[in-house]
Amino acid sequence: MVSVQDTASRDDVRSGIIAAATQLLREKGANAVTTRAVAQAAGVQAPTIYRLFGDKDGLVDAVAEHVMATYVSSKSTAAEAEHGDPVADLRSGWRTHLEFGLANPELYALIATRGRGAPSPAVVAGMEVLRARVRRLAAVGLLRVDEQRALMMIHAAGNGTILALLGTPAEERDLGLGDAMFDAVLSSILATAPAAPDTTTNTIAVTFATVVPDLPGLSDAERALMTEWLSRSVTRP
C-alpha cells in the first residue's frame, strides 16, 4: 500500500525533474534535454525518469504541460476580470500570447510542431479562454462569421505569427507584424471594423517613398538616405 508520504515524495521528485528539464530547455534548447542531463540537473538517477515519465518524450510532454498550464492559469485569471471593450480585451490577449511565445521559443516551437494525439489539458484550457473572448464579440453583434470559424482563424493566425517571428533573427524581426496580423484577422471576422490606430502618417510616408527616385535637386546619395529614413519610419513601431 502506498502511503501519503510516499505519494508526496514521488510528486516532489517529479516536480524537481520537470523544473530541471524546463530550465535546460529554456537555457540550452530542446537538444539539451537529454535523460542524462536532466537526471544530473535534478540530482536523480536516469531510471527514475523512465519510471516517472516512461521515456524522454513523456518528460518533454510533462515539461510542456507544466509551462503551458502555468501560463494558461494566469491568462484565465486575466480573462475573468475583463468587462470592457471585447475587441480591446481580445487584442490584449493576443499580445500576451505573442509575448509568451517569443519568451519561450524552444518550448513554443516544440509544442507547435510536435506530433500529438489529443491536445493537452493546458492547450484545451487555453482554447477555452479564447473561445470565451470570441463569444463576447458574438454577444454584442460584432461577428460576421460563426464563432468556431472566428476562433480557428485567430488561433491559426496567432500561432503562425509566433512561428514566423521565431524563425526570423531577433534583430530582423518586424515588431509590428503581430498587430498587423491581428488587424487583418479582425477585418475578416468583424461585422463592424473596430477603432484602429491612425495610419495616415504611414500612408503618406509610403506614398511619398514612391516618388523619391524622381525628386529634383537631390543627389543619388541623398535619395538613398531619404528612402532609408522612410523605410525605417514605416517598418518600426
N, C-alpha and C positions, 0 to 999 in steps of 0.2 A: 504494500500500500504506500502511495506517495504522500508524504506529509506536506503541510502548508509551507514549512520551512524549505523543503526540497524544491517545491514549485517556485518559491520566491528566489531561491538561489539560482535556479535554472533561468528564470526571467532576467535576473541581473546579469548573468553571463551572456545571455543572448543580446541584451541591450548594449553591453560593453563591446561585443563583437560588431554589432551594427554601427555603433558610434565610431569604432576604429576604421571600419570599411568606408564609412561616409567621409571621414577625414582624408583617407587615402584617395578616394575618388575626386574630391574637391581640389586637393593639393597637387596630385600627380597624374590624374586621369584614369580612365577605365582600365588601361593596360596594367596599371599598378595594383589593381585589386586582385591579387592572386591569393590563393588559400594560405600559402606560406607567409606572405607579407602581412595579411590580416591577422593570422594567428600570432605572429610575432608582436604586432602592434597592440593586440588585445591581451597579450600575456596568457594565451591558452595553447593547447596542443591542436594540431591540424585535425585529428579525429573528432574533436569537439565540434568543429564547424560542420563536418559531414553529418554528425549525429543530430545537430540542431537544424540544419538547413538543407540537408540532402546532398548538395553539391554547390559549386561556385555560382551557377545560375540562380539557385534558390537563395543564396546570400545576396546576390545583386538585386533580385526581386524584393527582398526584405528591406534593403537599403532604400530602393526607390520608393517603396510603400511608406517607409518611415518619414522620409523627407517630404514627400507629397502630402502625407496626412497632416504633418505639422503646418505646411503651407495652407492647405485647404481649410484647416481649422481656423486659422486667422482670417482667411478670406470669408468664411461663413459668418464669423462674428461681425466683420465689417458690413457684410450684406444685410444682416439682420437690423443694422442701425440705419439703413438707407430709407429715407422717406421723402426725398426731394425729387428733382428732375430725373426721370428714369433714364434719359439719354446721357445726362451728365454722370449718373452713377454707373452706367454701362461703360462709358469712356474711362472712368476711374478704374473700374475692374480690369478693363483691357490693358491699361498702362501697368497696373500692378502685375498682371500675368506676364507681360513682356519683360518687366524688370526681374521677375523671378527666373524666367528662362535664361536671360542674359547673365544673371548672377550665378546660375548653376548650369554652365554649358555642358559639362560632361554628363551630368545626370539627365538633363533635359533631352539631349541628343539620344541618350541610351533609351529613355522611356519612349521617345517618339519613333525610333527606328527599330526597336527590339520586337521580334515576333512574339505575339502573345495570343492567348486564347481569350477568355473573358477578361474584361478590364478589371483593374484592381479596385478595391473598395474606395481608395482615396480618389482615383480618377472618376469614379461614378459620383462621389460626393461633390467633386469639383464641377462636374457637368450639371448637377442639380442646382448649384449656386447660379450658374449661367442661365439655366432654364428659368429660374425664378426671376432673374433680371429681364429676360425676354418676355415673360408673362406680364411683367409690369408695363412693357411697351404695348403689348396687345390690349391690356386692360384700359388704356387711355386712348385706344383707337389709332395708334401710330403705325402699326404693322400693315404692309400691303402684301406680304407673303405669309404662309402659315407659320406657326411657331416653330415647328420642327425644322422647316427649311431655314428659317432665320437662325435658329440655334446652331445648325450644322455649318452654315455659311460663316458665322462669327468664329466658331471653333476651328474650322479649317483655315480661315484667314489668319487667325492668331498663331496657330502652330506653324503655318508656312512662313509668316513674318519672322518668328523667332529663329527658325532653322536657317532662313536666308541671311539674317544678321549674324548668326553664329558661324556661318560659312564664309563670312567676309572678315578680313583682318580688322581688328578693333579700330585702327587709325583710319580705315577707309569706309567705315560704316556710315550709311545715311541715317542720321539720328532722327530725321523727320519721317522715315518710312512707316513707322508704327501708326502715327496719326493719319498719314495719307491713306494707308490701307483701311484704317477704321472708317474714315470718311467715305471711302469707296464702297465699303460694305453697307454703310448706313444709306447711301444713295440708292442702293438696290433693294433694301428691305423696308424702308420707311415710307409711309403714305405721305407724310409731310416732312420736308427736309428740316433738320434741326438747325438752330442758330450755329453758324460756323465762324471761325476766326476770319477777320477781314483779309482777303488775299489781293486787294487792289495793288498794293506796293509790289508784290511779287509779279503780278500780271504785267505791270508797266515795265519792270526790270527785264522780264523775259522777252517782251516785245521789243524793247529798246536794244537788247543784245543782238537782235536780227539785223539791225541797220548799222551796227558799229563798223563792220568792214567797209561801208561806203561813206562814212563820215569824212567831210573835207577838213583839211588843215591839221591832220594828225599823222604822225609817223607810224610806221608798222609796229614799232615797239610800244607806242602809246596805245594803239588799238588793241594790241595783245594784252597790255596791262589792264585796260578798261574791261575787256572781255573776261579776264580772270576775276576782277572785282565783282562784276555782275554775277558770274557763275557762283562765286563764294557766297554772295548775298542770298541767292535764291535756293541754295542747297544746304545752308546751315541754319539751324533754328535760332 
